[in-house]
Amino acid sequence: MRRRLSKQDKEYNKRLRENKKLAKKALKDTFKIKPAPGLKFLYKVSAGQLVKSSSCKAILLESTDTSCIVYVTSCEKNKEDSYYLGRHRWAPLTEVEVLG
C-alpha cells in the first residue's frame, strides 16, 4: 500500500530538489583562473628553468601541489638586502615569465 504524502512532505521534497539542482549547478560553474598574457604559472614550468617574477629572477628547483622551491639569483626591489637571495618557497600560482 502506498503512503499518501502530506502537503508538508511535498513542499519539503520540492525544496530538496531545488537545493540539489542549485548545488549541482554551483559545482559545474567553477572559477577558472588564467595567467596574464605572456606569463605562465610557476607549477607549469619544468624544473631547472630560469624564471622572472615581477621583481626577482629565480631558478625553479622543485614543484609540488602546495609550493614551489626556487633559488633566487637576483632581486630588483632591494639590491642591498641579501634576504631575498637564496632558496625560497613560492606559491604554485605565481605568475612568471620563462627566460630560459
N, C-alpha and C positions, 0 to 999 in steps of 0.2 A: 504494500500500500504506500502511495506517495504522500509525503508530508506537505501540507499546504504552507507556503511561505507567507508570513505576515507582511504587512506594508513596511514595517521597520526593517525586516530582513532584506526586502527588495531594495530599499534605499541604501542600506549598508553595502550590499553587493554591487550596486551601481557605483557608489563612491570608490569601492575597492578596485573595480575595473578601470575607472578613470585614473586612479593613482598608479596602477600598474602601467597603463598606457603612457602616462606622463614620465614615469621612471625610465621606461624603455627609450623614449624619445630623448631624454636628457643624456642617457649613456651613448646614444648614437651621435648626437650633436656635440662632440667634444672640441675643445680648443686645440688647434694645431699651430705650434709655434714654428716660425721660419726665421733663418738668419737674414741680416741685411744683404742687399745685392753685393756680390763680390767677396763675401765673407763666408766662413764655414763655422760650424760648431766644433769645439775642441774635441769632442768624443768621436767625430767623424774623420779626424786627421790620424794618419798612421804614425806609429812611434818612430822617433828619430828625426822627425822633420822640424825645421826651423819655422816658427810662427811669430806673428807680431800682433799683439793686442793693441788697445788704444794707447797704451803708454810704455809697454815693455816688449822686448824681444826675448823669446824663450825657445828651448828645445823640449819637445814632448818626450818624456821618458816612459810613462806607463799610463794606461787609461782603464778605469773601471766604471761601473754603473754610477757610483756615488761621487767620485772625484778623479781628477787627472793630476799626475805628478809631473811637474815641469822643472826645468833648470833654467832660471832667468839669467841671461847673459848681459843684458843692458836695460837700463830703465831711464826714460826721458824725464820723468817727474822730478825725482830727487837724485841729481847726479852725485852729490856728495854722500848721501846716505847709503851705506852698504847693506842695510837691512833687506832691501828689495832684491839683491843679487843672491844667487844660490838656488837651492832646492825648495820648492813650494808646492802646495796643493791648490789647484784651481777648480772651479766648477765645470762640469762637462758641457754646460750650455753657454760657456764663454765664447763670444764671437771673436774669431781670429782670422787673420789673413795669412795664407801659407806662402812662405818666402822661398823655401827650397827643400 
